[in-house]
Amino acid sequence: LHTRAPAAEATPERPPPLARHLRVMACFRRAVFGVAMLGGAVAAKLANGPPQPQSETTMLKKRLHSSGMPEETEAWTGTKKLQRTRGGSEAGLSAVAVGHEFAAGITSDGRLHWWGDLTSFSEVNGGPDFGFTYGHISRKAGRGRTWRSVVAGSFHTASIDSVGRLHLRGNDDYGQVSGMPCGLKWRSVAAGACHTVGIDHGGRLHAWGDNSTGQVSNIPELEQGFTWRSV
């Protein structure tokens, strides 16, 4: 009976001393560089002092900043240099609404701004189409009036001015803009994807637009003596 002796395992060749030395030196240089970078970052933070606490409003305004935001409201981003409005006062954001690919906001100078994708926007209450695709537009409420609130659906907005007039702008495929009841003063308004709901000053709830799931026609009936307060 013949048996074959097991083959001897090959011993891995060790790199020459010079190669080992260069490899060790390279690792050492990387470690020194990393420590130096970390020390520089820590020193810079100590020189600048502890971070200042930010309010939730400031952080929200920073998140809302985008390239299409109006220049007059650059102060919303928390930058040190505050831009000023045409009236000379600092721009401030008093209300915001976010649609599908656009946003809207009311500034302290009394203007209502829209920015983002404005392809579907049109003005119902006596005005031409905005005629923009992407960008920024703004409107004043009118002589002696200011904007009180703004809400957004997927592709339309609803805003109420200081005298209770409701203004609707945007896509109208389901009548969410043109279906607004006329001759009323409005207390509050809300917007769904393709429908709009509002409460007039008498406390009555109105809804118009897309009714595919009964969101317009199935308004709950209130008991006698009760009215709607807000939406």
Beta strands, then each sheet from edge to edge (+ up, - down):
strand 1: 93-98
strand 2: 102-107
strand 3: 111-117
strand 4: 134-140
strand 5: 147-152
strand 6: 156-161
strand 7: 166-170
strand 8: 186-191
strand 9: 195-200
strand 10: 205-209
sheet 1: 1+ 2- 3+ 4-
sheet 2: 5+ 6- 7+
sheet 3: 8+ 9- 10+
end
